[in-house]
Amino acid sequence: MKIKKEFKKALELINNAHYVLIVTHINPDADTLTSALALSNYMFEKKIKHKVFNKTDQLPRSLDFIDRFDKITNTLPKFYDLVIFVDCANIQRVGVELNNKIPIINIDHHKSNTNFGIINIVEPDFASSAEVVYDFFKYNNLTISKQVAKALYVGIYDDSLKFTAPRTNLSTFDKIHHLVSLGIDPSQIANDLLKRDSLAKYRLLPKVLNSLELHFEGKVATIYLKDKWLKQTGATYKECDDVANMVLNISIVDIVVYLRVSNGKTRVSLRSKNNCDVLTIAKYFNGGGHLLKAGCDCDTTKIKKAKKMILKHIKDNKGYNE
């Protein structure tokens, strides 16, 4: 079995490395961070020197209950001799340039993955990269500690859209069953993950929801976030990540376009349901993601202009009427 051999090779590289750099993608979600933290907890337990890197200085607060979350850094170490990419479809997704002479292990579940590593473990039929990391432990007969199990559970739960994504299947639930059997508490994890919102978030949400507009007979919804609202409320942009899914719950809406200005561009998050493909839309603007969850950047700081660009492509691509 080829994939099993790749897991074995990956473990051998990890065991022979002096310092492992685990990298996660920009605009981090739970899947990339928990996949990295699962590996980090394992390496900490095995006394393998390593660091988890993410470019941002604003990580999602909702994940701070996962062990070693506080060890994630936005500063690259001076020395590393192995890099593990988790949940990154291409080498640019980390947002920084790394030493191209260092060997790379590429662990992912995106269909658009460019197989940029010397070892590529990519499972596009999986609902999350955390499931791929789970298999790393399984195929190498490694003990999964309670700390590792918690990280993997959260990653699978979140990226499977609470077990509702099309790629969620029996294998997904088999993995969840095993992780729960290791002593983690799903109820406590749900409380930690979903029920610790800040007051600032609920001051921000009405402003974002008030920007809601419906297009193409209600099939497409647009919302946006302005930086000044963050300053007014004291919230962070990561706290509002779930607002697109809230709007997607409107019965007539198939696609949600969520826009905010970041680093001289307009960041666009796309969410959909009813098997409506938003990945092709994101790819048109050099973005990526999944069928129902994707993102891209528009080369403008004008939200109105970016919205017009996205809506025009959706209209042309989907054949919607005004």
LOPA-156095 format. One record per residue (C-alpha): residue number from 1; residue in one letter; chain; y, z, x negated. Coordinates in steps of 0.001 Angstrom, whole numbers, plus 500000, padded with zeros to 6 digits. Example, Ala and Ser with C-alpha at 12.3 -4.5 7.8 and 13.67 -1.06 7.14 Angstrom:
% residues 2
+-----+----+----+--------+--------+--------+
:   i : aa : ch :      y :      z :      x :
+-----+----+----+--------+--------+--------+
:   1 :  A :  A : 495500 : 507800 : 487700 :
:   2 :  S :  A : 498940 : 507140 : 486330 :
+-----+----+----+--------+--------+--------+
% end
This chain:
% residues 322
+-----+----+----+--------+--------+--------+
:   i : aa : ch :      y :      z :      x :
+-----+----+----+--------+--------+--------+
:   1 :  M :  A : 500000 : 500000 : 500000 :
:   2 :  K :  A : 503158 : 498764 : 498263 :
:   3 :  I :  A : 505558 : 501297 : 499767 :
:   4 :  K :  A : 503339 : 504188 : 498648 :
:   5 :  K :  A : 503384 : 502855 : 495084 :
:   6 :  E :  A : 507183 : 502697 : 495204 :
:   7 :  F :  A : 507355 : 506349 : 496262 :
:   8 :  K :  A : 505092 : 507270 : 493350 :
:   9 :  K :  A : 507287 : 505324 : 490918 :
:  10 :  A :  A : 510392 : 507011 : 492333 :
:  11 :  L :  A : 508929 : 510481 : 491794 :
:  12 :  E :  A : 507949 : 509579 : 488257 :
:  13 :  L :  A : 511509 : 508471 : 487491 :
:  14 :  I :  A : 512901 : 511680 : 488979 :
:  15 :  N :  A : 510529 : 513862 : 486968 :
:  16 :  N :  A : 511407 : 512053 : 483739 :
:  17 :  A :  A : 515184 : 512079 : 484278 :
:  18 :  H :  A : 517484 : 514526 : 482511 :
:  19 :  Y :  A : 520192 : 514477 : 485184 :
:  20 :  V :  A : 519936 : 512818 : 488606 :
:  21 :  L :  A : 522968 : 511590 : 490528 :
:  22 :  I :  A : 522381 : 511341 : 494292 :
:  23 :  V :  A : 525060 : 509215 : 495941 :
:  24 :  T :  A : 526035 : 508945 : 499605 :
:  25 :  H :  A : 528155 : 506363 : 501383 :
:  26 :  I :  A : 531862 : 506441 : 502228 :
:  27 :  N :  A : 532795 : 507682 : 505706 :
:  28 :  P :  A : 529662 : 509849 : 505487 :
:  29 :  D :  A : 527494 : 510536 : 508510 :
:  30 :  A :  A : 524708 : 513062 : 508952 :
:  31 :  D :  A : 521975 : 510656 : 507832 :
:  32 :  T :  A : 523378 : 509920 : 504385 :
:  33 :  L :  A : 524329 : 513566 : 503709 :
:  34 :  T :  A : 521138 : 515185 : 505002 :
:  35 :  S :  A : 518948 : 512665 : 503175 :
:  36 :  A :  A : 520788 : 513582 : 499980 :
:  37 :  L :  A : 520616 : 517316 : 500713 :
:  38 :  A :  A : 516874 : 517151 : 501404 :
:  39 :  L :  A : 516400 : 515686 : 497928 :
:  40 :  S :  A : 518911 : 518139 : 496467 :
:  41 :  N :  A : 517096 : 521172 : 497879 :
:  42 :  Y :  A : 513796 : 519857 : 496529 :
:  43 :  M :  A : 515302 : 519290 : 493063 :
:  44 :  F :  A : 516944 : 522716 : 493099 :
:  45 :  E :  A : 513587 : 524295 : 493910 :
:  46 :  K :  A : 511951 : 522323 : 491070 :
:  47 :  K :  A : 514810 : 523089 : 488655 :
:  48 :  I :  A : 515671 : 519390 : 488268 :
:  49 :  K :  A : 519285 : 518965 : 487169 :
:  50 :  H :  A : 521210 : 516869 : 489646 :
:  51 :  K :  A : 524405 : 516406 : 491650 :
:  52 :  V :  A : 525146 : 515061 : 495148 :
:  53 :  F :  A : 528244 : 512848 : 495193 :
:  54 :  N :  A : 530450 : 511649 : 498027 :
:  55 :  K :  A : 533831 : 510067 : 497440 :
:  56 :  T :  A : 535632 : 511805 : 500292 :
:  57 :  D :  A : 537351 : 515175 : 500178 :
:  58 :  Q :  A : 536783 : 515581 : 503934 :
:  59 :  L :  A : 533113 : 516104 : 504758 :
:  60 :  P :  A : 532031 : 516752 : 508365 :
:  61 :  R :  A : 532309 : 520497 : 508989 :
:  62 :  S :  A : 529471 : 520359 : 511509 :
:  63 :  L :  A : 526945 : 519990 : 508669 :
:  64 :  D :  A : 528060 : 522978 : 506597 :
:  65 :  F :  A : 525068 : 525072 : 507785 :
:  66 :  I :  A : 522659 : 522905 : 505788 :
:  67 :  D :  A : 521604 : 524440 : 502483 :
:  68 :  R :  A : 523517 : 523182 : 499421 :
:  69 :  F :  A : 526164 : 521430 : 501544 :
:  70 :  D :  A : 528773 : 523344 : 499540 :
:  71 :  K :  A : 527462 : 521775 : 496323 :
:  72 :  I :  A : 528435 : 518207 : 497311 :
:  73 :  T :  A : 531154 : 516959 : 494981 :
:  74 :  N :  A : 533671 : 514109 : 494910 :
:  75 :  T :  A : 533762 : 514208 : 491102 :
:  76 :  L :  A : 531259 : 512145 : 489164 :
:  77 :  P :  A : 529403 : 513982 : 486389 :
:  78 :  K :  A : 530063 : 512804 : 482835 :
:  79 :  F :  A : 526367 : 512211 : 482220 :
:  80 :  Y :  A : 523511 : 511032 : 484428 :
:  81 :  D :  A : 520479 : 508907 : 483629 :
:  82 :  L :  A : 519176 : 508135 : 487142 :
:  83 :  V :  A : 520975 : 507302 : 490381 :
:  84 :  I :  A : 519483 : 507662 : 493869 :
:  85 :  F :  A : 521331 : 505852 : 496654 :
:  86 :  V :  A : 520569 : 507152 : 500158 :
:  87 :  D :  A : 521462 : 505272 : 503354 :
:  88 :  C :  A : 523510 : 502646 : 501485 :
:  89 :  A :  A : 522987 : 498993 : 502425 :
:  90 :  N :  A : 524681 : 497783 : 499257 :
:  91 :  I :  A : 525911 : 499124 : 495947 :
:  92 :  Q :  A : 529571 : 499040 : 497062 :
:  93 :  R :  A : 528979 : 501543 : 499889 :
:  94 :  V :  A : 529603 : 504561 : 497655 :
:  95 :  G :  A : 533214 : 503479 : 497095 :
:  96 :  V :  A : 533210 : 503884 : 493310 :
:  97 :  E :  A : 531917 : 501907 : 490358 :
:  98 :  L :  A : 528950 : 503497 : 488622 :
:  99 :  N :  A : 527428 : 502836 : 485215 :
: 100 :  N :  A : 525477 : 499604 : 485793 :
: 101 :  K :  A : 523074 : 500378 : 482959 :
: 102 :  I :  A : 521613 : 503393 : 484767 :
: 103 :  P :  A : 518395 : 502779 : 486785 :
: 104 :  I :  A : 518748 : 502997 : 490571 :
: 105 :  I :  A : 516371 : 504196 : 493283 :
: 106 :  N :  A : 517476 : 502692 : 496595 :
: 107 :  I :  A : 516333 : 504586 : 499737 :
: 108 :  D :  A : 517545 : 503144 : 503031 :
: 109 :  H :  A : 516766 : 501834 : 506527 :
: 110 :  H :  A : 519396 : 499100 : 507009 :
: 111 :  K :  A : 518145 : 495567 : 507651 :
: 112 :  S :  A : 521121 : 494297 : 505656 :
: 113 :  N :  A : 520096 : 496183 : 502486 :
: 114 :  T :  A : 520544 : 493988 : 499399 :
: 115 :  N :  A : 517679 : 495599 : 497401 :
: 116 :  F :  A : 519957 : 496448 : 494492 :
: 117 :  G :  A : 517723 : 499062 : 492842 :
: 118 :  I :  A : 514936 : 498853 : 490315 :
: 119 :  I :  A : 512996 : 500658 : 493042 :
: 120 :  N :  A : 513823 : 499674 : 496611 :
: 121 :  I :  A : 512350 : 501768 : 499417 :
: 122 :  V :  A : 513846 : 500187 : 502516 :
: 123 :  E :  A : 512295 : 500672 : 505961 :
: 124 :  P :  A : 514397 : 498709 : 508517 :
: 125 :  D :  A : 512084 : 499708 : 511368 :
: 126 :  F :  A : 512951 : 503391 : 510908 :
: 127 :  A :  A : 515669 : 505031 : 513008 :
: 128 :  S :  A : 517070 : 506920 : 509999 :
: 129 :  S :  A : 517039 : 507105 : 506224 :
: 130 :  A :  A : 515970 : 510737 : 506624 :
: 131 :  E :  A : 512631 : 509405 : 507905 :
: 132 :  V :  A : 512266 : 507390 : 504702 :
: 133 :  V :  A : 512979 : 510498 : 502630 :
: 134 :  Y :  A : 510380 : 512359 : 504720 :
: 135 :  D :  A : 507833 : 509724 : 503673 :
: 136 :  F :  A : 508848 : 510267 : 500036 :
: 137 :  F :  A : 507560 : 513820 : 500413 :
: 138 :  K :  A : 504528 : 512790 : 502469 :
: 139 :  Y :  A : 503243 : 510019 : 500199 :
: 140 :  N :  A : 503770 : 512111 : 497077 :
: 141 :  N :  A : 502002 : 515138 : 498641 :
: 142 :  L :  A : 505072 : 517294 : 498000 :
: 143 :  T :  A : 505587 : 520590 : 499779 :
: 144 :  I :  A : 508471 : 520461 : 502239 :
: 145 :  S :  A : 510342 : 523764 : 502178 :
: 146 :  K :  A : 512166 : 525171 : 505185 :
: 147 :  Q :  A : 515485 : 524123 : 503607 :
: 148 :  V :  A : 514316 : 520536 : 503107 :
: 149 :  A :  A : 512844 : 520459 : 506618 :
: 150 :  K :  A : 516146 : 521528 : 508180 :
: 151 :  A :  A : 518053 : 518761 : 506415 :
: 152 :  L :  A : 515522 : 516101 : 507393 :
: 153 :  Y :  A : 515419 : 517271 : 511014 :
: 154 :  V :  A : 519202 : 516990 : 511362 :
: 155 :  G :  A : 519267 : 513538 : 509769 :
: 156 :  I :  A : 516521 : 512186 : 512031 :
: 157 :  Y :  A : 518030 : 513806 : 515135 :
: 158 :  D :  A : 521526 : 512482 : 514495 :
: 159 :  D :  A : 520810 : 508923 : 513357 :
: 160 :  S :  A : 518266 : 508362 : 516103 :
: 161 :  L :  A : 521171 : 509159 : 518470 :
: 162 :  K :  A : 519401 : 512287 : 519675 :
: 163 :  F :  A : 516096 : 510376 : 519884 :
: 164 :  T :  A : 517539 : 507592 : 522066 :
: 165 :  A :  A : 517901 : 504734 : 519540 :
: 166 :  P :  A : 515550 : 501740 : 520029 :
: 167 :  R :  A : 513779 : 502391 : 516725 :
: 168 :  T :  A : 512773 : 505917 : 517789 :
: 169 :  N :  A : 509004 : 505875 : 518245 :
: 170 :  L :  A : 505830 : 507957 : 518039 :
: 171 :  S :  A : 506102 : 508156 : 514260 :
: 172 :  T :  A : 509587 : 509668 : 514604 :
: 173 :  F :  A : 508286 : 512427 : 516874 :
: 174 :  D :  A : 505267 : 513041 : 514621 :
: 175 :  K :  A : 507678 : 513749 : 511777 :
: 176 :  I :  A : 509842 : 515990 : 513958 :
: 177 :  H :  A : 506732 : 517891 : 515107 :
: 178 :  H :  A : 505717 : 518516 : 511502 :
: 179 :  L :  A : 509213 : 519626 : 510481 :
: 180 :  V :  A : 509400 : 522108 : 513364 :
: 181 :  S :  A : 505976 : 523462 : 512412 :
: 182 :  L :  A : 507419 : 524406 : 509009 :
: 183 :  G :  A : 509510 : 527141 : 510592 :
: 184 :  I :  A : 512867 : 525595 : 511423 :
: 185 :  D :  A : 514525 : 526562 : 514709 :
: 186 :  P :  A : 515599 : 523515 : 516793 :
: 187 :  S :  A : 517638 : 525693 : 519153 :
: 188 :  Q :  A : 519623 : 527287 : 516328 :
: 189 :  I :  A : 520103 : 523907 : 514653 :
: 190 :  A :  A : 521451 : 522502 : 517940 :
: 191 :  N :  A : 523905 : 525393 : 518167 :
: 192 :  D :  A : 525023 : 524938 : 514559 :
: 193 :  L :  A : 525327 : 521168 : 514882 :
: 194 :  L :  A : 526806 : 520783 : 518364 :
: 195 :  K :  A : 528447 : 524039 : 519431 :
: 196 :  R :  A : 530879 : 524995 : 516678 :
: 197 :  D :  A : 533824 : 522721 : 517457 :
: 198 :  S :  A : 537308 : 523745 : 516401 :
: 199 :  L :  A : 540119 : 524257 : 518897 :
: 200 :  A :  A : 542027 : 521570 : 516990 :
: 201 :  K :  A : 539415 : 518987 : 517999 :
: 202 :  Y :  A : 540089 : 519611 : 521682 :
: 203 :  R :  A : 543799 : 519224 : 521106 :
: 204 :  L :  A : 543126 : 515882 : 519413 :
: 205 :  L :  A : 540596 : 514425 : 521872 :
: 206 :  P :  A : 543041 : 513998 : 524798 :
: 207 :  K :  A : 545365 : 511987 : 522585 :
: 208 :  V :  A : 542553 : 509638 : 521528 :
: 209 :  L :  A : 541158 : 509340 : 525050 :
: 210 :  N :  A : 544635 : 508595 : 526377 :
: 211 :  S :  A : 544600 : 505443 : 524211 :
: 212 :  L :  A : 541594 : 504133 : 526159 :
: 213 :  E :  A : 541823 : 500549 : 527394 :
: 214 :  L :  A : 539155 : 498462 : 529104 :
: 215 :  H :  A : 538705 : 494742 : 528463 :
: 216 :  F :  A : 536528 : 491889 : 529763 :
: 217 :  E :  A : 535908 : 493396 : 533191 :
: 218 :  G :  A : 535310 : 496820 : 531656 :
: 219 :  K :  A : 532491 : 495766 : 529323 :
: 220 :  V :  A : 534512 : 496577 : 526184 :
: 221 :  A :  A : 536550 : 499740 : 525612 :
: 222 :  T :  A : 539062 : 500326 : 522834 :
: 223 :  I :  A : 540411 : 503644 : 521576 :
: 224 :  Y :  A : 542353 : 504568 : 518446 :
: 225 :  L :  A : 543370 : 507522 : 516311 :
: 226 :  K :  A : 546800 : 507944 : 514697 :
: 227 :  D :  A : 547385 : 510000 : 511565 :
: 228 :  K :  A : 550321 : 511776 : 513151 :
: 229 :  W :  A : 547958 : 513200 : 515775 :
: 230 :  L :  A : 545907 : 514799 : 513017 :
: 231 :  K :  A : 549044 : 516462 : 511648 :
: 232 :  Q :  A : 550123 : 517602 : 515110 :
: 233 :  T :  A : 546769 : 519186 : 515975 :
: 234 :  G :  A : 545426 : 520284 : 512593 :
: 235 :  A :  A : 542160 : 518424 : 513280 :
: 236 :  T :  A : 540338 : 516182 : 510823 :
: 237 :  Y :  A : 539342 : 512608 : 511610 :
: 238 :  K :  A : 535661 : 513505 : 511117 :
: 239 :  E :  A : 535905 : 515977 : 514013 :
: 240 :  C :  A : 536590 : 513089 : 516355 :
: 241 :  D :  A : 533619 : 510958 : 515277 :
: 242 :  D :  A : 531763 : 511512 : 518539 :
: 243 :  V :  A : 534614 : 510255 : 520742 :
: 244 :  A :  A : 533240 : 506689 : 520668 :
: 245 :  N :  A : 529924 : 507904 : 522057 :
: 246 :  M :  A : 531785 : 509816 : 524774 :
: 247 :  V :  A : 533489 : 506609 : 525914 :
: 248 :  L :  A : 530185 : 504732 : 525703 :
: 249 :  N :  A : 528905 : 507051 : 528437 :
: 250 :  I :  A : 531161 : 505243 : 530932 :
: 251 :  S :  A : 528687 : 503292 : 533040 :
: 252 :  I :  A : 530378 : 499864 : 532914 :
: 253 :  V :  A : 531107 : 499945 : 529171 :
: 254 :  D :  A : 528727 : 498125 : 526804 :
: 255 :  I :  A : 530828 : 498183 : 523614 :
: 256 :  V :  A : 533309 : 500710 : 522229 :
: 257 :  V :  A : 535805 : 499752 : 519524 :
: 258 :  Y :  A : 537298 : 502806 : 517773 :
: 259 :  L :  A : 540152 : 502152 : 515318 :
: 260 :  R :  A : 542073 : 504226 : 512786 :
: 261 :  V :  A : 544160 : 503402 : 509712 :
: 262 :  S :  A : 542637 : 504469 : 506393 :
: 263 :  N :  A : 543431 : 503505 : 502786 :
: 264 :  G :  A : 545708 : 500606 : 503690 :
: 265 :  K :  A : 543301 : 499074 : 506211 :
: 266 :  T :  A : 542209 : 499652 : 509779 :
: 267 :  R :  A : 538761 : 501179 : 509937 :
: 268 :  V :  A : 536770 : 499970 : 512948 :
: 269 :  S :  A : 533752 : 501837 : 514342 :
: 270 :  L :  A : 531610 : 499937 : 516835 :
: 271 :  R :  A : 529164 : 501537 : 519264 :
: 272 :  S :  A : 527122 : 499852 : 521995 :
: 273 :  K :  A : 524270 : 500192 : 524471 :
: 274 :  N :  A : 522013 : 497913 : 526554 :
: 275 :  N :  A : 520881 : 496149 : 523340 :
: 276 :  C :  A : 524369 : 494732 : 522840 :
: 277 :  D :  A : 524533 : 493667 : 519184 :
: 278 :  V :  A : 527622 : 494973 : 517361 :
: 279 :  L :  A : 526189 : 494415 : 513878 :
: 280 :  T :  A : 527042 : 490694 : 514034 :
: 281 :  I :  A : 530633 : 491632 : 514870 :
: 282 :  A :  A : 530851 : 494026 : 511922 :
: 283 :  K :  A : 529298 : 491473 : 509562 :
: 284 :  Y :  A : 531933 : 488893 : 510529 :
: 285 :  F :  A : 534514 : 491297 : 509072 :
: 286 :  N :  A : 532323 : 492031 : 506005 :
: 287 :  G :  A : 531027 : 495276 : 507474 :
: 288 :  G :  A : 527524 : 496470 : 508256 :
: 289 :  G :  A : 525382 : 498970 : 510097 :
: 290 :  H :  A : 522864 : 498677 : 512904 :
: 291 :  L :  A : 522414 : 496791 : 516149 :
: 292 :  L :  A : 524042 : 499532 : 518256 :
: 293 :  K :  A : 526126 : 501283 : 515589 :
: 294 :  A :  A : 528201 : 499430 : 513016 :
: 295 :  G :  A : 531551 : 499424 : 511259 :
: 296 :  C :  A : 533985 : 497276 : 509329 :
: 297 :  D :  A : 537553 : 497107 : 508028 :
: 298 :  C :  A : 540407 : 494863 : 509142 :
: 299 :  D :  A : 542894 : 493978 : 506405 :
: 300 :  T :  A : 545935 : 495348 : 508211 :
: 301 :  T :  A : 547579 : 498706 : 508852 :
: 302 :  K :  A : 548631 : 497621 : 512338 :
: 303 :  I :  A : 546147 : 498978 : 514872 :
: 304 :  K :  A : 547374 : 496594 : 517566 :
: 305 :  K :  A : 546771 : 493621 : 515287 :
: 306 :  A :  A : 543311 : 494834 : 514254 :
: 307 :  K :  A : 542378 : 495416 : 517893 :
: 308 :  K :  A : 543446 : 491886 : 518776 :
: 309 :  M :  A : 541321 : 490479 : 515922 :
: 310 :  I :  A : 538223 : 492399 : 516991 :
: 311 :  L :  A : 538610 : 491600 : 520683 :
: 312 :  K :  A : 539061 : 487883 : 519963 :
: 313 :  H :  A : 535835 : 487810 : 517974 :
: 314 :  I :  A : 533981 : 489785 : 520640 :
: 315 :  K :  A : 535178 : 487328 : 523271 :
: 316 :  D :  A : 534120 : 484329 : 521178 :
: 317 :  N :  A : 530827 : 485941 : 520159 :
: 318 :  K :  A : 529773 : 487396 : 523501 :
: 319 :  G :  A : 531345 : 484835 : 525860 :
: 320 :  Y :  A : 533149 : 487493 : 527878 :
: 321 :  N :  A : 535754 : 486538 : 530464 :
: 322 :  E :  A : 539233 : 488042 : 530510 :
+-----+----+----+--------+--------+--------+
% end
